[in-house]
Amino acid sequence: MDQTRVTSGYDVEVAMGGRYLQYLLLLALETGELPTEATFTPDGGGNPIKVELLVPEDLEPDPSSKIAKGRTYALDDGAPEPPRWSTNDPFMVEVLPAQAADVKVTLFVRLTRGAQVANVDMGLFIGITIDSEPDTDGIGLGSITLKLELLDIDGNLVNVAASQTPPVPKSELLAKLQPVINRDLSMADLGTGGRIALIHFKKLAADAQRHVEAALGLYINLILRAGPQEDNVLGPHGQLALAQNILEPGADVTFATRAGIYGDFATDAYHRMARRKGSGYHHPVMKNEEKVFDVVMIDAGPEEILGGEQRLRVSVEGEYELSYLPDPNFTVHIYVLEDVDADGIMSWASDADVEASVLADIIIGVIALATVPILGPYSLLVLFALEEAKYITQAALAEWVVEERTDKKVDAALLDVAPNRFTIVSRRWDPFFTTRHQIGLRPGATLITEQGLALWGTAALARAVDPAKSIVIREAVRDPEGKATDLIYRVQGLAGSKYLEAVAPGMHRGPSTQPDPNTDPELFQLAVDDAIARIEAKELDGSVTYEVQAVEYIGNEVANMLVLSTREINEQHNRLIGEVRATAEAAAEAQDPIIRSEVLDEFAAQGIIPTDEQVEAAVVARKQKIVAVAIANYETNFLEGDLKVAKLAAASFELSPHEFGRLQIAGLLKIAKYQLVKIKEDEDAGRYYYRDRYVREEEPTTAARLADNLPNKPRYRNTSTGRVFAGADL
């Protein structure tokens, strides 16, 4: 690629050819944004006309894998499959640089009217605009909307419609189609959803000399910090008039950054770590509000390795502060280079190198955090490279990355806008996960040079899933032997989810049932085997922890454990505090006349004639103090006992220790504050149990019940009328 053609001056240029735009439309069909069929009755009367959209040959599933050439996934069982045409012409897109319409989309449709069936083509001439609104804080864009307008139609469909009895004129056909095509599409789900500073588009003429078709160009500026202050960002830059067609021959899309982007991103990453210190700033890496080390410098740029392969280098220099020795400096070099994932889609691999004293080695792991503003979600790649070097653990990095990236407003990072797996729309087809529908990039080539980052390739329909975090297990269904066969989950956040029962070719959902959708619509039931399969497919969150609330003894051993999720414990805690707060606020409000009188007396005693605002502020402060005192008193004297009762009342998830262990080994849950042990080493006859402490090296024999505090938990027994609790702990 000739990177000197990247001349617009914007941070990112994306040139999209006809096939890439075709796949954007096919993705709209996959997700139900475009209907696969419609039926209408002509204004002149007669039999209704059924219109079915035909899709390209590339969406024909392979008989063995069930995966089509144009998709990276097989359609779900029961998903509708639109009829296919014998070529890849359906949904073909042509960019129109010299016309009022921006693109022409060629559709192939199957018309059925009574006994008559015909396959015909139709051309849609569509205008495109992108509207954006600034965010409320004035930094970046708060909303981006893609507007489509159907301007004209042509093709054999127009002729066929006109020849009907009675005829359907072109004007009527256009009027019928416009409500289907004309729409405003939110671009909030694009990429990772990170904010950008600016977006424009431009039609780019074909380049016959390079054998490149006309293309649509997207031009994006990202929010790059120029200083430590949050609003100190890089100013406007880029000129649309200077943009050229950078589409590579044979590619569906080409992505390129401007020269100089590496330095600006390194500066941005450094300033995003800034924290106030006196009258200035420092750049610490923090862990639980404690400084681990200071970042001295961040640098980024291209690097060529053996064989001419190129990679992106991100270097982070840090300083570890010691009170009794000279502060050791260290530098970690993170390398990112092109890779291909299991779906055959372009991805990123990483490696790492360290320049540090032995003293600095002990803290080198947390350096991955400093790459988050540059690499975005691809910072997780650093995990694997550093694990191999024994510098970091997965749990620690995951915690730091999540801790850093959960700001209310997240700005897009360098690789967020690269189109290797670009999310177009997200759908909650299934209560347990969200599906991100993507245009994936099958690799063509990548350039990482002093002139910037560039990549190009061909398009494919792809998807990825994000497990829902707002789930907890409320109950287990057991067989007569006590084995868990099904789990009943509470799933929150589904209000307004309109796709749980929607049908579309790309819908993605697993098996689940609802015990009582009318009485408790948040409860969903999964067979344990299905839940384990979801865990393996990363379609279910198994990270939720549960705490033992009580145990049931049968004979002299723990037969059952009653547990409650940490999430629900926090909910009960917040509910109790909320009730006390509401009561205290009502009591304070009832004392309003007395409080106001006392406030006025205080001002008078000080010789102050207060304004209404001063009086109101003093009254509010008095009321807040009343509420704070009430809550503090409750937390000191009553909360612990009330919370214990509330937790026991809320708990309903009960299994034997062995069954909990089986589910924990499968990745479905974790019992907090206890170690999972196996009583017998025999794989077939072994039994799981929980202890508060177990170090295998200290006990050469198989795990016994030493250090077991389960017997100290409140006890209960199951009766025909429910659980009966007993014991001094209650």
N, C-alpha and C positions, 0 to 999 in steps of 0.2 A: 504494500500500500504506500502511496505517496502522501506522507503526512503533511507535506506543505500545502495540501489542499484544504486542511483544517484551518480556515481563515476567518471565521465569524468572530472569534474572540470570546464567545461564551464558554462557560466551564465545560459543557458537554454538548456534542452534536450527535444526533441519531438520524441516519438516513434510512427510511423504510421503503423497500420496493413493493411491487404489487403483490407478491406471494406472502410477504409478512403481513400486509394489510388484509389479504385474503384470510389468513389464519386468525387475525383479530376478529373478523366477522364470523368465522367458524366457531371461535370460542364463545361469541355471543349466542350462537345457536346451541352450543353444548350446554350453556348455563341457563337457557330458557329466556334470555333477553330478547331473542328473536323467536317467534313461534315456528314450529316445524310445519304446521299446516293451518289453514283457515278456510272457512266456508262462508260464502256470501250469496245473496240473491240479487240479481241485477235490478236496477230501478225500473226497467221495463217489464219485469215479471219473468215468468218461465221457471224452469228447474234451477235449483241452487247450483253453484259452481264450487267444487272443492279444489283448493290449491295446495299442493304439497311441494316443499322445497327439496330439490335433489342436491346431494353433496358430492364432493370429488371422489374419484376412484381411490385416492390415497387414504380414505377413511374406511376402506373395506378391511374388516378384521382378518388377520391371518388364521387359517383353519386350525393350526396347531397351537399357537400362542394366544390366540384371540385378541392380539394387539395389532392395530392397523399401522401402516407405515407412517401415517401422519400424526399418530398419538404415541405417547410413552406408556399408556395404561390400557387395560381392557375395560370395556364398559361393564357396569354392574349388571347382575342378572335382573331382568325386568326393565332395564332402561330402554326407552324407545330408540330404535335405529332408523334415522331418516333414509329413504331410498337413495341409492347411489346412481350417478351417471357413469358412463363408460370412459370418461376422460377426467382430467383435473380442471376443466374449464368452469364448473359451477363456483360461484363466488369470486371469480377472477376480478381483480381490481386493476384499473388503469388510472394513473395520475394524469390530470389534464392541466398542464401549466398555462395554456393560452385560452382557457374557457372560463365562463362564470362559475360553472360547477367545478368542484375540486377533484372529484374522482368519479369514474364510471364503474359501477359494479354490475357484472353480468350474472344473472341468476338463471338457473334452469328449473322449471317447474313442471309438475305433472297436473294436468287439468282433468277433472272428472265431472261430467255433467250428464246425468242419466246414464245411458250405456256408452256414451262417448268418452274416450280417454285419449289424451294427446300430451306429448312431452314437447315443450317449447321453451325458447330462451327469451329473456327480457333484460333490457339495460336500464339501470337506475342511475340518474345523474344527481349526485348528492353534493351539497355545500357543507363545509365544515368550518366551525369557529370554535375557539377556545376562550372561555371567559374565566376570569380569576378574581378573587377578592382578597385583600390583605388580611392577615390574621389580626386578632384583637390587640396583640401587643405591638403591632406595627413592624414586626420582624417576620419576613417571609409571607407566604400565601396561606390563608386559612381555608380556602376552597378553590377547586379547579373543576370546571364543568365543560364537557365536550358536547357541543350542540350539532345535531345532524338535521338537515333540511332537504327533503326530496324536491328537486326543481323540475325534473322532466323524466320521461320514460321513452324507450323505443324497443324495437325487437319484434320477433314473430308473435309474441303474446298480444301485442297491440293489434296486429293484423287479424289474429284468430278471434279476438274479442269483437272486433268490428264486423266480422263475418257471421256472428251468431244471429239467431232469430229468437227474440229481437236483438239487434246489435247492441254491444256495449261500447260506447265511444271512448276514445282515449282520455278525454277530460274526466269522465266518470271513473275510469280505472285509476287515473292519477289521484283523484279525490279519495278513492277507497284505500290506496296504498299510503298516502301521506300520514294518516294517524298512526300507522304501523312503524314508519321509518322516522318521522319527525319526533325527536325526543332529546331531552337533556340527560346526559349520562355523567354522574359524579365520578371523578377520577381519584376519590379519596383512597381507594384500595390499591392504587398503582404502586408497584414496587413494594417497599416495606411500609409505606404510609408515612415516611419521614417528610418533614416540611422542606420545600424548596423556595428559593428567592424569586424565581421568575421562570416562565415558560412561554415560548412562542412557537409557531409553526410556519413553514414556507414550502410552497411548491417548487420543486427543483427540476429543471429541464433535463431531458435525456442527453447523454454524452456519447455520440456515435463513435467518436475516435477511440473511446475506451470500451465500447460495446456495453454501455450501462443504460438501463431504462430510466425514465422519469421517476422521481421519488418524492415522498413527503419528508421534510426535514423537521425534527423537533430540536429546539435550542433551549437549554436549561442552565440557569445559574443556581448554584447551591448556596446555602447560608454558611459562609466561611468567616470565622472570627479573625479580626485584624488586631485585636487587643484583648485584655482580660475582662473588660466590661461586657456584659451580656449584649448590649446594643451596639457594640463596636464591631461591625461586620464589614466585610469587603464591599465597596460601593458598586454602583451599576457598571457593567462592562459588557461589551459585545455589540456588534452591528449586524442586523439581519441582512442588510444589503450586500455585505461581503461574503455571505455564505455560499459555498459551492456544493455540488453534488459529490459526496464522498462515498456513495455506494460502490462497493467492490464488485467487479464482474463475477457473476455466478452466485453472489450472496443475496439473501433476502433482507438483511439488515446489517448496517455497519455503525459501530459506536466508536466515538473518539473524543478525547479530552484535548483541551488547548495545551500548548507548550507552557511550562511554568506551573502546571497544576500541582505537582508534587510538593514544591516548596510552600505553596499556599495551604495545602492540606496539612502539612507538618506544622506550620504556624497555627492553623486552626486547632489542631489536636493539642498543642502545647497550651494555648490560651483557654481552652475548654476545661483544663485541669486547674485553672487559677482559683485561689481562694484568698480572701482578704487576710492581710497580716499587717496590723498597724496601719500606716498610711499607704502601704503598697500591697503587693501580692506575692504569694509563693505558690508552688506547683506540687503539692503533695499527692501521693497515692494513699488513699485512706481505706481503712478497714474497720468498720464499726466505729466510725468517728475518731479513730486513732491513726496517727500518721505512721505509715510503714517506711517510706523513704520519700525523698524529693526528686522530681524530674528536673534535670538540668537542661536537657536539650532533646528535641525530636527532629529527626531528619528523614526524608524519604526521597527515593529516586530509583532509576533503572539500574540494573546490573547484569552484565553478560557473564555466563558461566561456560564451562567446558563444552565444546560442541556448538557454540553459538547460540544456545538457548537463552532466552531473556527472562528475567524475573524482576518483580518489584521488591525493593529493599526498604524496610522501615526500621530505623535505628533509634533506640531510646537510651539516652545516657541518664543514669540515676546516681544519687548520692545517698548513702545510708549513714544516718547521724549516730555517732557514738560519743558518749560523754567522757570516756576514758582512753580513747584511741583516736588517731587521725581518721577523719571521715573517709571511708573507702568509696571510690567511684567505680562504676561498672557500666558496660554498654551491651545491650542485647540487640542483635540484628535479626529481624523477622523477615523471612523471604516468602513471597507469594508468587506462584506460577500457575499456568494453565493446567487443568486436569479434565478428566471426563468422569461423570458419575455413573452409577449403575444403570441409569436410564439412557445412557448415551448422550447426555446433555452436558454442555460445557460447564465446568466447575473450577474450583481453585484448590490447589494443594499448598502445603507450607513446609518450611524448614526453619531451623533456628541456629544461631551461633552466638557464643557468649565470650566477651572479653571482660574478665573480672578476676579479682583476687579471691582466694579461698574464703576470706571473710565475707565478701559480697555474695558468694554462692548461696548462702542460707536464705537470702531474701529475693533471689532472682525470679522466682515463680510469678510473683504478682506483677511483673512487668507487662504481662499481656493486657492488663487493663489500659495501659497507655495507648494501645493501638486501636481501642474501640472507636474513637471519633474518626479515624482514617478508614478502617476496614469494616466498620459497622458489624452486622451479624457474622461476617467472615472472620472476626476476631477469634471465634471459636476454633478456627483452623489452627491457631497458634497452640491450642491445647495439645494437639497430637504431637507436634514437633517438640514441644517442651517436655512432654511426658517421656518421649524417647530419650531426651537428655537428662531426665530425672530432675527437672527443675520445677515441676508444678503438678498439682493433682486436679482431677476433673471437678471434684466438688468445690474446691476453692475457686477455680477460675469461673465456674458456672455462677457461683454466688457473687463474685465481684462484677462479672459482666451484667448480670441481672440487676444488681444494685445500682450500677452506673447508668443503665439504659432505661430505667423506669421513670424518667422525668415526665411531667405532664405533657410537655411539648418536645418531641424528638425530631431533630433535624437529620435529613438524609446524609449518609456518609458516601465515601467515594465509590465503593462497589455496590451500594444500594441501587444505583441507577443504571448499572451495567445490565444489558438485556439477556444474560445467559439463562436466568430463570426469572422472568418478569411477571409478577402477579398483576393481573388485570382486574379480577373481581374475586371476592370471597363469598362463600355461601355456607350457611349452617344447614346442610341437608340432614345431618345426624345430630341428635342431642349431645353426643359425647365429643364431637370435634367439629372444627371448621375446615372446610376445603378451600385452599387457595388455587384458583384456576389460573394457569400461567401459559405464556408463550415461551417455550424452551428454545434454546439455541444449540443446534447440532454444530459442532466445531468446524470452523473454516480455518481461522488463524488468529493469532494474538501478537500484537507488537507492544513492547514496553521499552520505549526509547526516551531520549532527552526531549523529544518533541511531544511526548505524552503517551497515554495508554490508548490502544485501539484494538478492537476485536470485531470479527464478523463471522457469519455462518448462515445456516438455513433453519427455518422455523419448524417447530413441532408443537402439538398440543400437549401440555404437561400439567401436573397438579401435585400439590403437597398438602399435608394436613397438620393442623395445630390442635392438640388435645385441649378440651375445655378444662380450666382450672377450678371452676365453681361446682365441683362435684364431691360428694361424700357417700360412703356406703351407710345406709340406715339399717339394713336388716339382711340376714341370710336365710335362704330357704334350704332346709336340710332333708335328707332322706332318712328312713328309719334308723340307719346306723350312725346318724349324726354328721354325715359328710355333706359339705356345702355343695348344692347343685346349682343354685341361682343366687345372685346378689341383687338387692334392690337399692338403687342409687337415688339420691336427691340431686337433681340437676337444676341449678338456678340460672337466671339470665336468659330464659327462653321466651319471655313475653315479647310479642311482636315478631317472633321468628316465623316468617311466612314460607320458608322453604322446607320445613320438616316433612311435609307431605307432598311437596311439589314434584313434578315429573319432568325430566329433561334428559337428553342423551348423556350428558356428563355428570348427572347426579351421582352422589357417592354416599351411601349409608350402609350400615351393618344391621344385623338382626337385633331387635329389642322389642319389648312389649311394655305396656303401661298397666299396672294392676288395677287402677281406678282413675282414669283420666279426668272424670268429672269432679270427684271429691278432692283428689290430690294430683293435679296435673304435673307437679314437679318430680314425681316418682317414676322411675324407669327400671325395668327388670332385665338383667342379662344372665344368660347361662354362664356358669363359671368357665366352661371351655371357650365360649365366645369372648368372654372378657379377657382371657389369657391370649387368645388370638389377636384381640385388639391391642393389647400391650405390646405384643411382638411387632405389630404393624404400626406402632406409635400412634394409635387412634384412641387411646385411653390413658388418662393421667393416673399413674400408680404411685405418685409421690406423697399422697396424703398420709399423715401420721395419726395414729389412734392411741388413746391413753386408757389404761385399764381402770375401770371405776369400781368393780366388784367381782367376786369370784363365787362360783358354786362348787361346794365340796360334795362328792359322793364317795362314801367310805373315807379313806384318808388321803385322797388326792384331788387336785383341782380338775373338775370335769368340764367346767365352762368358764369363760371369761366374758364379762360384759364391758364393752368398750364404747368410747365416744371420740369422735374426731377432734383434733385440736381446733379446727375451724369452728365446730359447734360449741366447743368450750368457750372460745372467744365470743361467740354470739351470745351465749348465756351470761357471760361476764358483762358484756356491753348492755344487754337487756336489763340486768339488775341495776347497773349504774344509771342507765337511762331512766328507769322508773323512779329512782331516788332523785335524779336531777329534775324530772318533771314535777314531782311533789314539792321539791324545794323551790322551784321557780314559781309554782302556783302560790306557795306560802309567802314568798318574797313579794309577789305582785299584790297579794292581799294586804300587805303592810305598806303599800305605796304612799298613802296619806301620811303615815307616821314617819316614813323615811324622808319624804320631801320636807316635812316640818323640821326634822332634825338637821337636814342639810342646810336649810335656810338659816337655822339658828347658828350653825357653825360658821357660815359666811358672815353673819352679822357679828358674831363674837370676834371675828378677825378684821372687822371694819371694811368688808368687801361688799360692793353692790354687784352681784353676779349677773351675767347674761343668762338668757334662757338655755343656751347651749352648755354653759358651765354647770347650771343646775342639773340639766338632764344627764350630763356626763357623770356627775357626782352620784346621782340617784342610781344610775346603771351600775357604777362601781360598787355601791353598797349592796345592791341586789346580787351581783356576781359573787361578792364575798360571802353572802348568806348561803348561796348555792354551793360554793367551794367548801365552806365549813361543814355543811351537811354531808357532802360526798366524802370528805376526809374522815368524818366521824363514822360513817357507814363502812368505809373501807377498813378502818381500824377495828371496829367492834363486831360487825355483822356479816361482811361480805364473804369471808371464808366459809362460814356455816351455811349461809344461804346458797352459795355457789355449789357446795357439796350436794345439797338436796336437789338443786336444779339439774346438776349433771346426772344424778341417778335417775331423775324423772325423765330426762331427755334421752338417756341411753337405751338403745333397742337392738344393737348389733351384738350378737352372742354366738360364740362358737367354742369348741374345745381348743386348748392350746395347740394341739397337733394340727387342727384345721387352719387356725390362724397362721401357723408356721408354713403350712403348704401354700397358702395364698401369698404369704410374704415372699417365699422362695420364687413364686411365679411372677413377682413384681407388682402385685395388685394393691399392696398396702405395706405399712411398716408400723409395728407396735413400738411406741416411744418408751424410753427409760428402761427397757429390758433387752437383754441379749438373747438372741435365738440360738438354742443349742439342740443337738440331737442326742436323745437319751441312749440310743443304741447305734453303733457304727454300721450295722448291717443295712444296706441300702433298701432292701425290701421290708425288713421288719423294724426299721428305725422309726422312732417317734419324736416329734418336735415338742420342745418345751421352752419356757421363757424364764430367765433368771436376771436378777439385777446386776450381776457381775459374773463374767466367765473368762478366764485366761487359760487357754489350752495348755500352755507351757507349764503352768503351775500345777496342773492335775494330769499326771501321766495316765490315769485311768479314764474310762469314758465318763462323760459329763454326769455328775451326780447333782443333787439338789442343794448343795452347799450355797450359802449366800442368797438363798431364795426368799424374797420378801412378799411373794404373792399371797402367802397365808395371812399377811398383815392387812390385806385389803378388806374392805367391807364384804360381808358374806350375804348370800341370798340363796333361796331355793325356788325352783320352779314348781308351781302347783297348778291344779286345774283351773284356778281363777286368776292366775297371773303370778308374778314374782313376789316373794315375801322376803323382805330384808330384815336382817338381825345383826346384833353385834354392838360392842361398845363404841366402835368408830362412827356409828350413825348418831 
